[in-house]
Amino acid sequence: MADFGGGDLDALRTEAKEWIAANFPASLKGRPNPMMREERSTPSPEQEAWRKAMGEKGWGVPTWPKAYGGGGLSGAEARVIQQELGRAGAYNPIGGMGVMMFGPTLLE
């Protein structure tokens, strides 16, 4: 991933738009995140591919340090990713109680 130096949000926004367009399966557009449902179902191949792509990019947990599988992004950069996911009708497939309560974060 490019080094945005913490300040080039426009470059990050452009990268995010392009990356989401290239990686988010169109069949999932506008559908809810299956992780947020009470009943669990087996992920479809498209859901699994999307989860894997977001995980490899580090954007599933964008503010976690890269050493822990995150994106190493600032809060402002993470907001850009979330905004672009929303504009694309996409969702973050990585989440849940463990991510929100026990994962590492970067201090700003």
CNS distance restraints for C-alpha pairs under 8 A (distance, minus, plus):
assign (resid   4 and name CA) (resid   8 and name CA) 5.22 0.50 0.50
assign (resid   4 and name CA) (resid   9 and name CA) 7.25 0.50 0.50
assign (resid   4 and name CA) (resid  11 and name CA) 7.27 0.50 0.50
assign (resid   4 and name CA) (resid  12 and name CA) 6.85 0.50 0.50
assign (resid   6 and name CA) (resid  73 and name CA) 7.85 0.50 0.50
assign (resid   6 and name CA) (resid  74 and name CA) 6.82 0.50 0.50
assign (resid   6 and name CA) (resid  77 and name CA) 7.52 0.50 0.50
assign (resid   8 and name CA) (resid  12 and name CA) 6.63 0.50 0.50
assign (resid   9 and name CA) (resid  13 and name CA) 5.98 0.50 0.50
assign (resid   9 and name CA) (resid  76 and name CA) 7.98 0.50 0.50
assign (resid   9 and name CA) (resid  77 and name CA) 6.54 0.50 0.50
assign (resid   9 and name CA) (resid  80 and name CA) 7.30 0.50 0.50
assign (resid  10 and name CA) (resid  14 and name CA) 6.24 0.50 0.50
assign (resid  11 and name CA) (resid  15 and name CA) 6.23 0.50 0.50
assign (resid  12 and name CA) (resid  16 and name CA) 5.98 0.50 0.50
assign (resid  12 and name CA) (resid  77 and name CA) 7.39 0.50 0.50
assign (resid  12 and name CA) (resid  80 and name CA) 7.49 0.50 0.50
assign (resid  13 and name CA) (resid  17 and name CA) 6.15 0.50 0.50
assign (resid  13 and name CA) (resid  80 and name CA) 6.14 0.50 0.50
assign (resid  13 and name CA) (resid  81 and name CA) 7.15 0.50 0.50
assign (resid  13 and name CA) (resid  84 and name CA) 7.16 0.50 0.50
assign (resid  14 and name CA) (resid  18 and name CA) 6.28 0.50 0.50
assign (resid  15 and name CA) (resid  19 and name CA) 5.93 0.50 0.50
assign (resid  16 and name CA) (resid  20 and name CA) 5.91 0.50 0.50
assign (resid  16 and name CA) (resid  81 and name CA) 6.27 0.50 0.50
assign (resid  16 and name CA) (resid  84 and name CA) 6.57 0.50 0.50
assign (resid  17 and name CA) (resid  21 and name CA) 6.10 0.50 0.50
assign (resid  17 and name CA) (resid  84 and name CA) 6.15 0.50 0.50
assign (resid  17 and name CA) (resid  88 and name CA) 7.93 0.50 0.50
assign (resid  18 and name CA) (resid  22 and name CA) 6.21 0.50 0.50
assign (resid  19 and name CA) (resid  23 and name CA) 6.01 0.50 0.50
assign (resid  20 and name CA) (resid  24 and name CA) 5.28 0.50 0.50
assign (resid  20 and name CA) (resid  84 and name CA) 7.95 0.50 0.50
assign (resid  20 and name CA) (resid  85 and name CA) 7.18 0.50 0.50
assign (resid  20 and name CA) (resid  88 and name CA) 7.43 0.50 0.50
assign (resid  21 and name CA) (resid  88 and name CA) 7.64 0.50 0.50
assign (resid  23 and name CA) (resid  50 and name CA) 6.97 0.50 0.50
assign (resid  23 and name CA) (resid  53 and name CA) 7.01 0.50 0.50
assign (resid  24 and name CA) (resid  28 and name CA) 7.59 0.50 0.50
assign (resid  24 and name CA) (resid  29 and name CA) 7.97 0.50 0.50
assign (resid  24 and name CA) (resid  50 and name CA) 6.07 0.50 0.50
assign (resid  24 and name CA) (resid  90 and name CA) 7.00 0.50 0.50
assign (resid  25 and name CA) (resid  29 and name CA) 7.16 0.50 0.50
assign (resid  25 and name CA) (resid  46 and name CA) 6.21 0.50 0.50
assign (resid  25 and name CA) (resid  47 and name CA) 7.98 0.50 0.50
assign (resid  25 and name CA) (resid  50 and name CA) 6.96 0.50 0.50
assign (resid  27 and name CA) (resid  46 and name CA) 7.68 0.50 0.50
assign (resid  28 and name CA) (resid  46 and name CA) 7.53 0.50 0.50
assign (resid  28 and name CA) (resid  47 and name CA) 7.51 0.50 0.50
assign (resid  28 and name CA) (resid  90 and name CA) 7.25 0.50 0.50
assign (resid  29 and name CA) (resid  88 and name CA) 7.34 0.50 0.50
assign (resid  29 and name CA) (resid  89 and name CA) 5.02 0.50 0.50
assign (resid  29 and name CA) (resid  90 and name CA) 5.69 0.50 0.50
assign (resid  30 and name CA) (resid  89 and name CA) 4.71 0.50 0.50
assign (resid  30 and name CA) (resid  90 and name CA) 6.42 0.50 0.50
assign (resid  31 and name CA) (resid  89 and name CA) 7.74 0.50 0.50
assign (resid  31 and name CA) (resid  90 and name CA) 7.76 0.50 0.50
assign (resid  32 and name CA) (resid  36 and name CA) 7.81 0.50 0.50
assign (resid  32 and name CA) (resid  91 and name CA) 7.26 0.50 0.50
assign (resid  33 and name CA) (resid  37 and name CA) 7.55 0.50 0.50
assign (resid  33 and name CA) (resid  91 and name CA) 6.05 0.50 0.50
assign (resid  33 and name CA) (resid  92 and name CA) 7.26 0.50 0.50
assign (resid  33 and name CA) (resid  93 and name CA) 6.29 0.50 0.50
assign (resid  34 and name CA) (resid  40 and name CA) 7.57 0.50 0.50
assign (resid  34 and name CA) (resid  41 and name CA) 7.89 0.50 0.50
assign (resid  34 and name CA) (resid  43 and name CA) 7.95 0.50 0.50
assign (resid  34 and name CA) (resid  93 and name CA) 7.79 0.50 0.50
assign (resid  35 and name CA) (resid  40 and name CA) 7.62 0.50 0.50
assign (resid  35 and name CA) (resid  93 and name CA) 6.84 0.50 0.50
assign (resid  35 and name CA) (resid  94 and name CA) 7.73 0.50 0.50
assign (resid  35 and name CA) (resid  95 and name CA) 7.21 0.50 0.50
assign (resid  35 and name CA) (resid  96 and name CA) 7.10 0.50 0.50
assign (resid  36 and name CA) (resid  96 and name CA) 7.49 0.50 0.50
assign (resid  43 and name CA) (resid  47 and name CA) 5.63 0.50 0.50
assign (resid  43 and name CA) (resid  48 and name CA) 5.96 0.50 0.50
assign (resid  44 and name CA) (resid  48 and name CA) 6.19 0.50 0.50
assign (resid  45 and name CA) (resid  49 and name CA) 6.07 0.50 0.50
assign (resid  46 and name CA) (resid  50 and name CA) 6.15 0.50 0.50
assign (resid  47 and name CA) (resid  51 and name CA) 6.17 0.50 0.50
assign (resid  47 and name CA) (resid  93 and name CA) 7.86 0.50 0.50
assign (resid  48 and name CA) (resid  52 and name CA) 6.14 0.50 0.50
assign (resid  49 and name CA) (resid  53 and name CA) 6.10 0.50 0.50
assign (resid  50 and name CA) (resid  54 and name CA) 6.16 0.50 0.50
assign (resid  50 and name CA) (resid  93 and name CA) 7.19 0.50 0.50
assign (resid  51 and name CA) (resid  55 and name CA) 6.07 0.50 0.50
assign (resid  51 and name CA) (resid  60 and name CA) 7.91 0.50 0.50
assign (resid  51 and name CA) (resid  92 and name CA) 7.93 0.50 0.50
assign (resid  51 and name CA) (resid  93 and name CA) 5.29 0.50 0.50
assign (resid  51 and name CA) (resid  94 and name CA) 6.57 0.50 0.50
assign (resid  52 and name CA) (resid  56 and name CA) 6.06 0.50 0.50
assign (resid  53 and name CA) (resid  57 and name CA) 6.15 0.50 0.50
assign (resid  54 and name CA) (resid  58 and name CA) 6.12 0.50 0.50
assign (resid  54 and name CA) (resid  59 and name CA) 5.43 0.50 0.50
assign (resid  54 and name CA) (resid  60 and name CA) 5.22 0.50 0.50
assign (resid  54 and name CA) (resid  92 and name CA) 7.60 0.50 0.50
assign (resid  54 and name CA) (resid  93 and name CA) 7.47 0.50 0.50
assign (resid  54 and name CA) (resid  94 and name CA) 7.73 0.50 0.50
assign (resid  55 and name CA) (resid  59 and name CA) 6.43 0.50 0.50
assign (resid  55 and name CA) (resid  60 and name CA) 5.43 0.50 0.50
assign (resid  55 and name CA) (resid  61 and name CA) 7.79 0.50 0.50
assign (resid  55 and name CA) (resid  69 and name CA) 7.36 0.50 0.50
assign (resid  55 and name CA) (resid  70 and name CA) 7.80 0.50 0.50
assign (resid  55 and name CA) (resid  94 and name CA) 7.44 0.50 0.50
assign (resid  56 and name CA) (resid  69 and name CA) 7.79 0.50 0.50
assign (resid  57 and name CA) (resid  70 and name CA) 7.98 0.50 0.50
assign (resid  57 and name CA) (resid  71 and name CA) 6.97 0.50 0.50
assign (resid  58 and name CA) (resid  62 and name CA) 5.81 0.50 0.50
assign (resid  58 and name CA) (resid  66 and name CA) 7.24 0.50 0.50
assign (resid  58 and name CA) (resid  69 and name CA) 5.82 0.50 0.50
assign (resid  58 and name CA) (resid  70 and name CA) 4.28 0.50 0.50
assign (resid  58 and name CA) (resid  71 and name CA) 4.13 0.50 0.50
assign (resid  58 and name CA) (resid  72 and name CA) 7.83 0.50 0.50
assign (resid  59 and name CA) (resid  70 and name CA) 6.47 0.50 0.50
assign (resid  59 and name CA) (resid  71 and name CA) 5.42 0.50 0.50
assign (resid  59 and name CA) (resid  78 and name CA) 7.94 0.50 0.50
assign (resid  59 and name CA) (resid  81 and name CA) 7.50 0.50 0.50
assign (resid  60 and name CA) (resid  70 and name CA) 7.10 0.50 0.50
assign (resid  60 and name CA) (resid  71 and name CA) 7.93 0.50 0.50
assign (resid  60 and name CA) (resid  92 and name CA) 5.95 0.50 0.50
assign (resid  60 and name CA) (resid  93 and name CA) 6.78 0.50 0.50
assign (resid  60 and name CA) (resid  94 and name CA) 5.07 0.50 0.50
assign (resid  60 and name CA) (resid  95 and name CA) 7.36 0.50 0.50
assign (resid  61 and name CA) (resid  69 and name CA) 7.65 0.50 0.50
assign (resid  61 and name CA) (resid  70 and name CA) 5.02 0.50 0.50
assign (resid  61 and name CA) (resid  71 and name CA) 6.52 0.50 0.50
assign (resid  61 and name CA) (resid  94 and name CA) 7.13 0.50 0.50
assign (resid  61 and name CA) (resid  95 and name CA) 7.78 0.50 0.50
assign (resid  61 and name CA) (resid  99 and name CA) 7.57 0.50 0.50
assign (resid  62 and name CA) (resid  70 and name CA) 5.23 0.50 0.50
assign (resid  62 and name CA) (resid  71 and name CA) 4.28 0.50 0.50
assign (resid  62 and name CA) (resid  72 and name CA) 6.11 0.50 0.50
assign (resid  62 and name CA) (resid  73 and name CA) 5.57 0.50 0.50
assign (resid  62 and name CA) (resid  74 and name CA) 7.99 0.50 0.50
assign (resid  62 and name CA) (resid  78 and name CA) 5.68 0.50 0.50
assign (resid  63 and name CA) (resid  70 and name CA) 6.27 0.50 0.50
assign (resid  63 and name CA) (resid  71 and name CA) 5.92 0.50 0.50
assign (resid  63 and name CA) (resid  72 and name CA) 5.18 0.50 0.50
assign (resid  63 and name CA) (resid  73 and name CA) 4.83 0.50 0.50
assign (resid  63 and name CA) (resid  74 and name CA) 6.00 0.50 0.50
assign (resid  63 and name CA) (resid  75 and name CA) 6.64 0.50 0.50
assign (resid  63 and name CA) (resid  78 and name CA) 6.53 0.50 0.50
assign (resid  63 and name CA) (resid 105 and name CA) 5.62 0.50 0.50
assign (resid  63 and name CA) (resid 106 and name CA) 6.01 0.50 0.50
assign (resid  64 and name CA) (resid  68 and name CA) 6.52 0.50 0.50
assign (resid  64 and name CA) (resid  69 and name CA) 7.01 0.50 0.50
assign (resid  64 and name CA) (resid  70 and name CA) 4.32 0.50 0.50
assign (resid  64 and name CA) (resid  71 and name CA) 6.09 0.50 0.50
assign (resid  64 and name CA) (resid  72 and name CA) 5.46 0.50 0.50
assign (resid  64 and name CA) (resid  73 and name CA) 7.39 0.50 0.50
assign (resid  64 and name CA) (resid 103 and name CA) 7.23 0.50 0.50
assign (resid  64 and name CA) (resid 104 and name CA) 5.51 0.50 0.50
assign (resid  64 and name CA) (resid 105 and name CA) 4.72 0.50 0.50
assign (resid  64 and name CA) (resid 106 and name CA) 6.21 0.50 0.50
assign (resid  65 and name CA) (resid  69 and name CA) 6.80 0.50 0.50
assign (resid  65 and name CA) (resid  70 and name CA) 5.17 0.50 0.50
assign (resid  65 and name CA) (resid  71 and name CA) 6.30 0.50 0.50
assign (resid  65 and name CA) (resid  72 and name CA) 4.37 0.50 0.50
assign (resid  65 and name CA) (resid  73 and name CA) 7.74 0.50 0.50
assign (resid  65 and name CA) (resid 104 and name CA) 7.17 0.50 0.50
assign (resid  65 and name CA) (resid 105 and name CA) 6.68 0.50 0.50
assign (resid  65 and name CA) (resid 106 and name CA) 6.51 0.50 0.50
assign (resid  66 and name CA) (resid  70 and name CA) 4.62 0.50 0.50
assign (resid  66 and name CA) (resid  71 and name CA) 5.39 0.50 0.50
assign (resid  66 and name CA) (resid  72 and name CA) 5.08 0.50 0.50
assign (resid  68 and name CA) (resid 104 and name CA) 7.77 0.50 0.50
assign (resid  72 and name CA) (resid 106 and name CA) 7.34 0.50 0.50
assign (resid  73 and name CA) (resid  77 and name CA) 5.65 0.50 0.50
assign (resid  73 and name CA) (resid  78 and name CA) 6.03 0.50 0.50
assign (resid  73 and name CA) (resid 106 and name CA) 7.98 0.50 0.50
assign (resid  74 and name CA) (resid  78 and name CA) 6.13 0.50 0.50
assign (resid  74 and name CA) (resid 106 and name CA) 7.27 0.50 0.50
assign (resid  74 and name CA) (resid 108 and name CA) 7.13 0.50 0.50
assign (resid  75 and name CA) (resid  79 and name CA) 6.23 0.50 0.50
assign (resid  75 and name CA) (resid 108 and name CA) 7.72 0.50 0.50
assign (resid  76 and name CA) (resid  80 and name CA) 6.52 0.50 0.50
assign (resid  77 and name CA) (resid  81 and name CA) 6.57 0.50 0.50
assign (resid  78 and name CA) (resid  82 and name CA) 6.31 0.50 0.50
assign (resid  79 and name CA) (resid  83 and name CA) 6.02 0.50 0.50
assign (resid  80 and name CA) (resid  84 and name CA) 6.19 0.50 0.50
assign (resid  81 and name CA) (resid  85 and name CA) 6.16 0.50 0.50
assign (resid  82 and name CA) (resid  86 and name CA) 6.22 0.50 0.50
assign (resid  83 and name CA) (resid  87 and name CA) 6.24 0.50 0.50
assign (resid  84 and name CA) (resid  88 and name CA) 6.17 0.50 0.50
assign (resid  85 and name CA) (resid  89 and name CA) 6.27 0.50 0.50
assign (resid  85 and name CA) (resid  90 and name CA) 4.82 0.50 0.50
assign (resid  85 and name CA) (resid  91 and name CA) 6.01 0.50 0.50
assign (resid  85 and name CA) (resid  92 and name CA) 7.51 0.50 0.50
assign (resid  86 and name CA) (resid  90 and name CA) 5.75 0.50 0.50
assign (resid  86 and name CA) (resid  91 and name CA) 6.95 0.50 0.50
assign (resid  94 and name CA) (resid  99 and name CA) 7.95 0.50 0.50
assign (resid  95 and name CA) (resid  99 and name CA) 5.44 0.50 0.50
assign (resid  95 and name CA) (resid 100 and name CA) 7.12 0.50 0.50
assign (resid  96 and name CA) (resid 100 and name CA) 6.40 0.50 0.50
assign (resid  97 and name CA) (resid 101 and name CA) 5.87 0.50 0.50
assign (resid  97 and name CA) (resid 102 and name CA) 7.86 0.50 0.50
assign (resid  98 and name CA) (resid 102 and name CA) 5.28 0.50 0.50
assign (resid  98 and name CA) (resid 103 and name CA) 6.64 0.50 0.50
assign (resid  99 and name CA) (resid 103 and name CA) 5.07 0.50 0.50
